[in-house]
Amino acid sequence: MLFRVVGVYLDDIRVTFADKQQEFTFSKLKDAQDFLEELRKQEALPENYELKIEKIS
């Protein structure tokens, strides 16, 4: 199973995270949770975005 972290604004605007056009995906939920927490600490998105973890497959 794969997971990704997304930022959601008003259910219409979604932000995914990538490096060099390669989306960050995680094979373990714990790794996705750790990444999400790191993004929160860094305040990578404005406050009005909600960070979520999605299952990809």
PQR file of N, CA, C, O and H, with PARSE charges and radii, in Angstrom:
ATOM      1  N   MET A   1       0.845  -1.168   0.000 -0.4000 1.5000
ATOM      2  CA  MET A   1       0.000   0.000   0.000 -0.0000 2.0000
ATOM      3  C   MET A   1       0.894   1.236   0.000  0.5500 1.7000
ATOM      4  O   MET A   1       1.930   1.259   0.663 -0.5500 1.4000
ATOM      5  N   LEU A   2       0.489   2.258  -0.744 -0.4000 1.5000
ATOM      6  CA  LEU A   2       1.231   3.512  -0.804 -0.0000 2.0000
ATOM      7  C   LEU A   2       0.399   4.647  -0.228  0.5500 1.7000
ATOM      8  O   LEU A   2      -0.829   4.644  -0.306 -0.5500 1.4000
ATOM      9  H   LEU A   2      -0.353   2.239  -1.283  0.4000 1.0000
ATOM     10  N   PHE A   3       1.089   5.606   0.346 -0.4000 1.5000
ATOM     11  CA  PHE A   3       0.452   6.775   0.940 -0.0000 2.0000
ATOM     12  C   PHE A   3       1.129   8.036   0.420  0.5500 1.7000
ATOM     13  O   PHE A   3       2.288   8.007   0.005 -0.5500 1.4000
ATOM     14  H   PHE A   3       2.087   5.609   0.409  0.4000 1.0000
ATOM     15  N   ARG A   4       0.392   9.144   0.449 -0.4000 1.5000
ATOM     16  CA  ARG A   4       0.966  10.448   0.141 -0.0000 2.0000
ATOM     17  C   ARG A   4       0.346  11.468   1.085  0.5500 1.7000
ATOM     18  O   ARG A   4      -0.756  11.275   1.600 -0.5500 1.4000
ATOM     19  H   ARG A   4      -0.549   9.167   0.787  0.4000 1.0000
ATOM     20  N   VAL A   5       1.071  12.549   1.298 -0.4000 1.5000
ATOM     21  CA  VAL A   5       0.585  13.656   2.116 -0.0000 2.0000
ATOM     22  C   VAL A   5       0.126  14.747   1.163  0.5500 1.7000
ATOM     23  O   VAL A   5       0.834  15.102   0.221 -0.5500 1.4000
ATOM     24  H   VAL A   5       1.965  12.706   0.880  0.4000 1.0000
ATOM     25  N   VAL A   6      -1.058  15.273   1.416 -0.4000 1.5000
ATOM     26  CA  VAL A   6      -1.595  16.354   0.597 -0.0000 2.0000
ATOM     27  C   VAL A   6      -2.039  17.495   1.499  0.5500 1.7000
ATOM     28  O   VAL A   6      -2.400  17.297   2.659 -0.5500 1.4000
ATOM     29  H   VAL A   6      -1.633  14.984   2.181  0.4000 1.0000
ATOM     30  N   GLY A   7      -2.001  18.688   0.935 -0.4000 1.5000
ATOM     31  CA  GLY A   7      -2.576  19.855   1.582 -0.0000 2.0000
ATOM     32  C   GLY A   7      -3.879  20.180   0.877  0.5500 1.7000
ATOM     33  O   GLY A   7      -3.926  20.232  -0.352 -0.5500 1.4000
ATOM     34  H   GLY A   7      -1.707  18.849  -0.007  0.4000 1.0000
ATOM     35  N   VAL A   8      -4.942  20.399   1.646 -0.4000 1.5000
ATOM     36  CA  VAL A   8      -6.256  20.644   1.060 -0.0000 2.0000
ATOM     37  C   VAL A   8      -6.764  21.997   1.535  0.5500 1.7000
ATOM     38  O   VAL A   8      -6.700  22.325   2.720 -0.5500 1.4000
ATOM     39  H   VAL A   8      -4.905  20.357   2.645  0.4000 1.0000
ATOM     40  N   TYR A   9      -7.275  22.782   0.574 -0.4000 1.5000
ATOM     41  CA  TYR A   9      -7.854  24.092   0.871 -0.0000 2.0000
ATOM     42  C   TYR A   9      -9.249  24.141   0.274  0.5500 1.7000
ATOM     43  O   TYR A   9      -9.408  24.035  -0.942 -0.5500 1.4000
ATOM     44  H   TYR A   9      -7.327  22.516  -0.389  0.4000 1.0000
ATOM     45  N   LEU A  10     -10.256  24.298   1.113 -0.4000 1.5000
ATOM     46  CA  LEU A  10     -11.655  24.426   0.684 -0.0000 2.0000
ATOM     47  C   LEU A  10     -12.121  23.269  -0.201  0.5500 1.7000
ATOM     48  O   LEU A  10     -12.968  23.470  -1.072 -0.5500 1.4000
ATOM     49  H   LEU A  10     -10.127  24.383   2.101  0.4000 1.0000
ATOM     50  N   ASP A  11     -11.597  22.088  -0.001 -0.4000 1.5000
ATOM     51  CA  ASP A  11     -11.957  20.880  -0.749 -0.0000 2.0000
ATOM     52  C   ASP A  11     -11.764  20.997  -2.259  0.5500 1.7000
ATOM     53  O   ASP A  11     -12.052  20.040  -2.978 -0.5500 1.4000
ATOM     54  H   ASP A  11     -10.909  21.925   0.706  0.4000 1.0000
ATOM     55  N   ASP A  12     -11.295  22.116  -2.754 -0.4000 1.5000
ATOM     56  CA  ASP A  12     -11.116  22.311  -4.191 -0.0000 2.0000
ATOM     57  C   ASP A  12      -9.653  22.361  -4.612  0.5500 1.7000
ATOM     58  O   ASP A  12      -9.297  21.906  -5.699 -0.5500 1.4000
ATOM     59  H   ASP A  12     -11.062  22.893  -2.170  0.4000 1.0000
ATOM     60  N   ILE A  13      -8.829  22.903  -3.766 -0.4000 1.5000
ATOM     61  CA  ILE A  13      -7.420  23.088  -4.106 -0.0000 2.0000
ATOM     62  C   ILE A  13      -6.604  22.072  -3.323  0.5500 1.7000
ATOM     63  O   ILE A  13      -6.665  22.013  -2.095 -0.5500 1.4000
ATOM     64  H   ILE A  13      -9.119  23.273  -2.884  0.4000 1.0000
ATOM     65  N   ARG A  14      -5.833  21.268  -4.064 -0.4000 1.5000
ATOM     66  CA  ARG A  14      -5.021  20.232  -3.443 -0.0000 2.0000
ATOM     67  C   ARG A  14      -3.558  20.448  -3.821  0.5500 1.7000
ATOM     68  O   ARG A  14      -3.231  20.782  -4.960 -0.5500 1.4000
ATOM     69  H   ARG A  14      -5.783  21.316  -5.062  0.4000 1.0000
ATOM     70  N   VAL A  15      -2.707  20.251  -2.853 -0.4000 1.5000
ATOM     71  CA  VAL A  15      -1.266  20.397  -3.046 -0.0000 2.0000
ATOM     72  C   VAL A  15      -0.613  19.069  -2.700  0.5500 1.7000
ATOM     73  O   VAL A  15      -0.859  18.503  -1.635 -0.5500 1.4000
ATOM     74  H   VAL A  15      -2.973  19.980  -1.928  0.4000 1.0000
ATOM     75  N   THR A  16       0.223  18.575  -3.613 -0.4000 1.5000
ATOM     76  CA  THR A  16       1.030  17.398  -3.306 -0.0000 2.0000
ATOM     77  C   THR A  16       2.477  17.855  -3.176  0.5500 1.7000
ATOM     78  O   THR A  16       2.827  18.960  -3.591 -0.5500 1.4000
ATOM     79  H   THR A  16       0.423  19.034  -4.478  0.4000 1.0000
ATOM     80  N   PHE A  17       3.285  17.031  -2.618 -0.4000 1.5000
ATOM     81  CA  PHE A  17       4.678  17.388  -2.355 -0.0000 2.0000
ATOM     82  C   PHE A  17       5.592  16.526  -3.213  0.5500 1.7000
ATOM     83  O   PHE A  17       5.419  15.311  -3.315 -0.5500 1.4000
ATOM     84  H   PHE A  17       3.000  16.134  -2.281  0.4000 1.0000
ATOM     85  N   ALA A  18       6.568  17.185  -3.827 -0.4000 1.5000
ATOM     86  CA  ALA A  18       7.466  16.493  -4.749 -0.0000 2.0000
ATOM     87  C   ALA A  18       8.855  17.120  -4.700  0.5500 1.7000
ATOM     88  O   ALA A  18       9.050  18.223  -4.190 -0.5500 1.4000
ATOM     89  H   ALA A  18       6.709  18.172  -3.745  0.4000 1.0000
ATOM     90  N   ASP A  19       9.800  16.383  -5.242 -0.4000 1.5000
ATOM     91  CA  ASP A  19      11.163  16.862  -5.398 -0.0000 2.0000
ATOM     92  C   ASP A  19      11.597  16.473  -6.806  0.5500 1.7000
ATOM     93  O   ASP A  19      11.544  15.301  -7.178 -0.5500 1.4000
ATOM     94  H   ASP A  19       9.642  15.486  -5.656  0.4000 1.0000
ATOM     95  N   LYS A  20      12.021  17.450  -7.576 -0.4000 1.5000
ATOM     96  CA  LYS A  20      12.453  17.209  -8.961 -0.0000 2.0000
ATOM     97  C   LYS A  20      11.362  16.499  -9.751  0.5500 1.7000
ATOM     98  O   LYS A  20      11.632  15.553 -10.490 -0.5500 1.4000
ATOM     99  H   LYS A  20      12.064  18.403  -7.273  0.4000 1.0000
ATOM    100  N   GLN A  21      10.145  16.958  -9.589 -0.4000 1.5000
ATOM    101  CA  GLN A  21       8.952  16.457 -10.287 -0.0000 2.0000
ATOM    102  C   GLN A  21       8.604  15.018  -9.934  0.5500 1.7000
ATOM    103  O   GLN A  21       7.850  14.376 -10.665 -0.5500 1.4000
ATOM    104  H   GLN A  21       9.926  17.727  -8.989  0.4000 1.0000
ATOM    105  N   GLN A  22       9.130  14.499  -8.839 -0.4000 1.5000
ATOM    106  CA  GLN A  22       8.808  13.155  -8.368 -0.0000 2.0000
ATOM    107  C   GLN A  22       8.028  13.288  -7.064  0.5500 1.7000
ATOM    108  O   GLN A  22       8.557  13.757  -6.056 -0.5500 1.4000
ATOM    109  H   GLN A  22       9.742  15.021  -8.245  0.4000 1.0000
ATOM    110  N   GLU A  23       6.758  12.868  -7.096 -0.4000 1.5000
ATOM    111  CA  GLU A  23       5.901  12.982  -5.925 -0.0000 2.0000
ATOM    112  C   GLU A  23       6.435  12.120  -4.783  0.5500 1.7000
ATOM    113  O   GLU A  23       6.881  10.994  -5.001 -0.5500 1.4000
ATOM    114  H   GLU A  23       6.327  12.487  -7.914  0.4000 1.0000
ATOM    115  N   PHE A  24       6.386  12.660  -3.564 -0.4000 1.5000
ATOM    116  CA  PHE A  24       6.756  11.880  -2.389 -0.0000 2.0000
ATOM    117  C   PHE A  24       5.657  10.881  -2.097  0.5500 1.7000
ATOM    118  O   PHE A  24       4.504  11.264  -1.894 -0.5500 1.4000
ATOM    119  H   PHE A  24       6.024  13.575  -3.387  0.4000 1.0000
ATOM    120  N   THR A  25       6.002   9.604  -2.073 -0.4000 1.5000
ATOM    121  CA  THR A  25       5.075   8.549  -1.674 -0.0000 2.0000
ATOM    122  C   THR A  25       5.766   7.717  -0.600  0.5500 1.7000
ATOM    123  O   THR A  25       6.993   7.663  -0.513 -0.5500 1.4000
ATOM    124  H   THR A  25       6.938   9.293  -2.238  0.4000 1.0000
ATOM    125  N   PHE A  26       4.935   7.072   0.212 -0.4000 1.5000
ATOM    126  CA  PHE A  26       5.457   6.323   1.356 -0.0000 2.0000
ATOM    127  C   PHE A  26       4.802   4.949   1.387  0.5500 1.7000
ATOM    128  O   PHE A  26       3.588   4.829   1.221 -0.5500 1.4000
ATOM    129  H   PHE A  26       3.939   7.116   0.141  0.4000 1.0000
ATOM    130  N   SER A  27       5.602   3.923   1.597 -0.4000 1.5000
ATOM    131  CA  SER A  27       5.067   2.569   1.668 -0.0000 2.0000
ATOM    132  C   SER A  27       4.570   2.230   3.072  0.5500 1.7000
ATOM    133  O   SER A  27       3.858   1.244   3.264 -0.5500 1.4000
ATOM    134  H   SER A  27       6.588   4.021   1.731  0.4000 1.0000
ATOM    135  N   LYS A  28       4.949   3.052   4.051 -0.4000 1.5000
ATOM    136  CA  LYS A  28       4.511   2.833   5.432 -0.0000 2.0000
ATOM    137  C   LYS A  28       3.741   4.058   5.920  0.5500 1.7000
ATOM    138  O   LYS A  28       4.156   5.196   5.700 -0.5500 1.4000
ATOM    139  H   LYS A  28       5.528   3.853   3.895  0.4000 1.0000
ATOM    140  N   LEU A  29       2.623   3.810   6.580 -0.4000 1.5000
ATOM    141  CA  LEU A  29       1.816   4.894   7.127 -0.0000 2.0000
ATOM    142  C   LEU A  29       2.632   5.730   8.103  0.5500 1.7000
ATOM    143  O   LEU A  29       2.500   6.954   8.123 -0.5500 1.4000
ATOM    144  H   LEU A  29       2.286   2.886   6.759  0.4000 1.0000
ATOM    145  N   LYS A  30       3.459   5.103   8.898 -0.4000 1.5000
ATOM    146  CA  LYS A  30       4.289   5.813   9.885 -0.0000 2.0000
ATOM    147  C   LYS A  30       5.209   6.825   9.202  0.5500 1.7000
ATOM    148  O   LYS A  30       5.399   7.929   9.713 -0.5500 1.4000
ATOM    149  H   LYS A  30       3.566   4.109   8.882  0.4000 1.0000
ATOM    150  N   ASP A  31       5.771   6.468   8.074 -0.4000 1.5000
ATOM    151  CA  ASP A  31       6.645   7.385   7.343 -0.0000 2.0000
ATOM    152  C   ASP A  31       5.863   8.593   6.835  0.5500 1.7000
ATOM    153  O   ASP A  31       6.356   9.720   6.881 -0.5500 1.4000
ATOM    154  H   ASP A  31       5.616   5.571   7.658  0.4000 1.0000
ATOM    155  N   ALA A  32       4.653   8.360   6.354 -0.4000 1.5000
ATOM    156  CA  ALA A  32       3.797   9.464   5.897 -0.0000 2.0000
ATOM    157  C   ALA A  32       3.428  10.369   7.073  0.5500 1.7000
ATOM    158  O   ALA A  32       3.408  11.593   6.936 -0.5500 1.4000
ATOM    159  H   ALA A  32       4.252   7.445   6.316  0.4000 1.0000
ATOM    160  N   GLN A  33       3.139   9.771   8.216 -0.4000 1.5000
ATOM    161  CA  GLN A  33       2.805  10.557   9.413 -0.0000 2.0000
ATOM    162  C   GLN A  33       3.990  11.407   9.857  0.5500 1.7000
ATOM    163  O   GLN A  33       3.820  12.567  10.232 -0.5500 1.4000
ATOM    164  H   GLN A  33       3.155   8.777   8.327  0.4000 1.0000
ATOM    165  N   ASP A  34       5.177  10.839   9.814 -0.4000 1.5000
ATOM    166  CA  ASP A  34       6.385  11.589  10.183 -0.0000 2.0000
ATOM    167  C   ASP A  34       6.603  12.769   9.234  0.5500 1.7000
ATOM    168  O   ASP A  34       6.946  13.868   9.672 -0.5500 1.4000
ATOM    169  H   ASP A  34       5.316   9.896   9.509  0.4000 1.0000
ATOM    170  N   PHE A  35       6.402  12.539   7.941 -0.4000 1.5000
ATOM    171  CA  PHE A  35       6.552  13.602   6.951 -0.0000 2.0000
ATOM    172  C   PHE A  35       5.527  14.709   7.197  0.5500 1.7000
ATOM    173  O   PHE A  35       5.862  15.892   7.144 -0.5500 1.4000
ATOM    174  H   PHE A  35       6.123  11.647   7.586  0.4000 1.0000
ATOM    175  N   LEU A  36       4.279  14.320   7.464 -0.4000 1.5000
ATOM    176  CA  LEU A  36       3.227  15.290   7.755 -0.0000 2.0000
ATOM    177  C   LEU A  36       3.601  16.149   8.964  0.5500 1.7000
ATOM    178  O   LEU A  36       3.440  17.369   8.929 -0.5500 1.4000
ATOM    179  H   LEU A  36       4.008  13.359   7.507  0.4000 1.0000
ATOM    180  N   GLU A  37       4.089  15.530  10.012 -0.4000 1.5000
ATOM    181  CA  GLU A  37       4.481  16.278  11.214 -0.0000 2.0000
ATOM    182  C   GLU A  37       5.646  17.224  10.932  0.5500 1.7000
ATOM    183  O   GLU A  37       5.690  18.332  11.467 -0.5500 1.4000
ATOM    184  H   GLU A  37       4.219  14.539  10.039  0.4000 1.0000
ATOM    185  N   GLU A  38       6.576  16.798  10.103 -0.4000 1.5000
ATOM    186  CA  GLU A  38       7.699  17.666   9.738 -0.0000 2.0000
ATOM    187  C   GLU A  38       7.201  18.879   8.956  0.5500 1.7000
ATOM    188  O   GLU A  38       7.680  19.992   9.172 -0.5500 1.4000
ATOM    189  H   GLU A  38       6.540  15.898   9.668  0.4000 1.0000
ATOM    190  N   LEU A  39       6.243  18.672   8.048 -0.4000 1.5000
ATOM    191  CA  LEU A  39       5.664  19.792   7.310 -0.0000 2.0000
ATOM    192  C   LEU A  39       4.978  20.777   8.257  0.5500 1.7000
ATOM    193  O   LEU A  39       5.086  21.990   8.082 -0.5500 1.4000
ATOM    194  H   LEU A  39       5.854  17.767   7.873  0.4000 1.0000
ATOM    195  N   ARG A  40       4.281  20.255   9.247 -0.4000 1.5000
ATOM    196  CA  ARG A  40       3.622  21.132  10.228 -0.0000 2.0000
ATOM    197  C   ARG A  40       4.651  21.965  10.993  0.5500 1.7000
ATOM    198  O   ARG A  40       4.451  23.159  11.213 -0.5500 1.4000
ATOM    199  H   ARG A  40       4.194  19.269   9.389  0.4000 1.0000
ATOM    200  N   LYS A  41       5.738  21.335  11.392 -0.4000 1.5000
ATOM    201  CA  LYS A  41       6.789  22.048  12.128 -0.0000 2.0000
ATOM    202  C   LYS A  41       7.415  23.147  11.275  0.5500 1.7000
ATOM    203  O   LYS A  41       7.730  24.228  11.774 -0.5500 1.4000
ATOM    204  H   LYS A  41       5.900  20.365  11.213  0.4000 1.0000
ATOM    205  N   GLN A  42       7.592  22.862   9.986 -0.4000 1.5000
ATOM    206  CA  GLN A  42       8.216  23.820   9.071 -0.0000 2.0000
ATOM    207  C   GLN A  42       7.237  24.890   8.605  0.5500 1.7000
ATOM    208  O   GLN A  42       7.632  25.881   7.991 -0.5500 1.4000
ATOM    209  H   GLN A  42       7.336  21.984   9.581  0.4000 1.0000
ATOM    210  N   GLU A  43       5.954  24.682   8.902 -0.4000 1.5000
ATOM    211  CA  GLU A  43       4.908  25.600   8.436 -0.0000 2.0000
ATOM    212  C   GLU A  43       5.045  25.795   6.923  0.5500 1.7000
ATOM    213  O   GLU A  43       5.127  26.918   6.427 -0.5500 1.4000
ATOM    214  H   GLU A  43       5.633  23.877   9.401  0.4000 1.0000
ATOM    215  N   ALA A  44       5.068  24.673   6.210 -0.4000 1.5000
ATOM    216  CA  ALA A  44       5.293  24.669   4.768 -0.0000 2.0000
ATOM    217  C   ALA A  44       4.125  25.254   3.975  0.5500 1.7000
ATOM    218  O   ALA A  44       4.312  25.736   2.858 -0.5500 1.4000
ATOM    219  H   ALA A  44       5.001  23.760   6.613  0.4000 1.0000
ATOM    220  N   LEU A  45       2.935  25.213   4.546 -0.4000 1.5000
ATOM    221  CA  LEU A  45       1.740  25.745   3.876 -0.0000 2.0000
ATOM    222  C   LEU A  45       1.068  26.776   4.779  0.5500 1.7000
ATOM    223  O   LEU A  45       1.253  26.748   5.996 -0.5500 1.4000
ATOM    224  H   LEU A  45       2.784  24.822   5.453  0.4000 1.0000
ATOM    225  N   PRO A  46       0.294  27.680   4.196 -0.5600 1.5000
ATOM    226  CA  PRO A  46      -0.470  28.625   5.016  0.2800 2.0000
ATOM    227  C   PRO A  46      -1.426  27.882   5.950  0.5500 1.7000
ATOM    228  O   PRO A  46      -1.780  26.729   5.699 -0.5500 1.4000
ATOM    229  N   GLU A  47      -1.834  28.539   7.011 -0.4000 1.5000
ATOM    230  CA  GLU A  47      -2.694  27.926   8.028 -0.0000 2.0000
ATOM    231  C   GLU A  47      -4.014  27.409   7.476  0.5500 1.7000
ATOM    232  O   GLU A  47      -4.580  26.469   8.033 -0.5500 1.4000
ATOM    233  H   GLU A  47      -1.547  29.475   7.215  0.4000 1.0000
ATOM    234  N   ASN A  48      -4.514  27.993   6.407 -0.4000 1.5000
ATOM    235  CA  ASN A  48      -5.824  27.597   5.905 -0.0000 2.0000
ATOM    236  C   ASN A  48      -5.796  26.293   5.096  0.5500 1.7000
ATOM    237  O   ASN A  48      -6.832  25.869   4.583 -0.5500 1.4000
ATOM    238  H   ASN A  48      -4.054  28.757   5.954  0.4000 1.0000
ATOM    239  N   TYR A  49      -4.649  25.664   4.979 -0.4000 1.5000
ATOM    240  CA  TYR A  49      -4.547  24.351   4.346 -0.0000 2.0000
ATOM    241  C   TYR A  49      -4.559  23.281   5.429  0.5500 1.7000
ATOM    242  O   TYR A  49      -3.914  23.422   6.468 -0.5500 1.4000
ATOM    243  H   TYR A  49      -3.808  26.008   5.396  0.4000 1.0000
ATOM    244  N   GLU A  50      -5.298  22.219   5.171 -0.4000 1.5000
ATOM    245  CA  GLU A  50      -5.318  21.089   6.081 -0.0000 2.0000
ATOM    246  C   GLU A  50      -4.441  19.978   5.492  0.5500 1.7000
ATOM    247  O   GLU A  50      -4.610  19.605   4.331 -0.5500 1.4000
ATOM    248  H   GLU A  50      -5.822  22.105   4.327  0.4000 1.0000
ATOM    249  N   LEU A  51      -3.523  19.461   6.275 -0.4000 1.5000
ATOM    250  CA  LEU A  51      -2.674  18.365   5.814 -0.0000 2.0000
ATOM    251  C   LEU A  51      -3.362  17.047   6.096  0.5500 1.7000
ATOM    252  O   LEU A  51      -3.876  16.819   7.191 -0.5500 1.4000
ATOM    253  H   LEU A  51      -3.386  19.764   7.218  0.4000 1.0000
ATOM    254  N   LYS A  52      -3.365  16.171   5.084 -0.4000 1.5000
ATOM    255  CA  LYS A  52      -4.004  14.867   5.203 -0.0000 2.0000
ATOM    256  C   LYS A  52      -3.107  13.797   4.594  0.5500 1.7000
ATOM    257  O   LYS A  52      -2.238  14.083   3.771 -0.5500 1.4000
ATOM    258  H   LYS A  52      -2.947  16.356   4.195  0.4000 1.0000
ATOM    259  N   ILE A  53      -3.335  12.577   5.014 -0.4000 1.5000
ATOM    260  CA  ILE A  53      -2.664  11.426   4.411 -0.0000 2.0000
ATOM    261  C   ILE A  53      -3.713  10.682   3.588  0.5500 1.7000
ATOM    262  O   ILE A  53      -4.814  10.404   4.061 -0.5500 1.4000
ATOM    263  H   ILE A  53      -4.041  12.344   5.684  0.4000 1.0000
ATOM    264  N   GLU A  54      -3.345  10.366   2.339 -0.4000 1.5000
ATOM    265  CA  GLU A  54      -4.236   9.629   1.452 -0.0000 2.0000
ATOM    266  C   GLU A  54      -3.609   8.296   1.073  0.5500 1.7000
ATOM    267  O   GLU A  54      -2.396   8.191   0.890 -0.5500 1.4000
ATOM    268  H   GLU A  54      -2.450  10.592   1.954  0.4000 1.0000
ATOM    269  N   LYS A  55      -4.452   7.288   0.959 -0.4000 1.5000
ATOM    270  CA  LYS A  55      -4.002   6.007   0.409 -0.0000 2.0000
ATOM    271  C   LYS A  55      -4.018   6.128  -1.112  0.5500 1.7000
ATOM    272  O   LYS A  55      -4.994   6.591  -1.703 -0.5500 1.4000
ATOM    273  H   LYS A  55      -5.437   7.374   1.107  0.4000 1.0000
ATOM    274  N   ILE A  56      -2.932   5.708  -1.727 -0.4000 1.5000
ATOM    275  CA  ILE A  56      -2.839   5.729  -3.181 -0.0000 2.0000
ATOM    276  C   ILE A  56      -3.276   4.379  -3.743  0.5500 1.7000
ATOM    277  O   ILE A  56      -4.034   4.312  -4.711 -0.5500 1.4000
ATOM    278  H   ILE A  56      -2.139   5.333  -1.248  0.4000 1.0000
ATOM    279  N   SER A  57      -2.800   3.330  -3.138 -0.4000 1.5000
ATOM    280  CA  SER A  57      -3.181   1.978  -3.604 -0.0000 2.0000
ATOM    281  C   SER A  57      -3.114   1.006  -2.461  0.5500 1.7000
ATOM    282  O   SER A  57      -3.395  -0.179  -2.641 -0.5500 1.4000
ATOM    283  H   SER A  57      -2.185   3.384  -2.352  0.4000 1.0000
TER
END
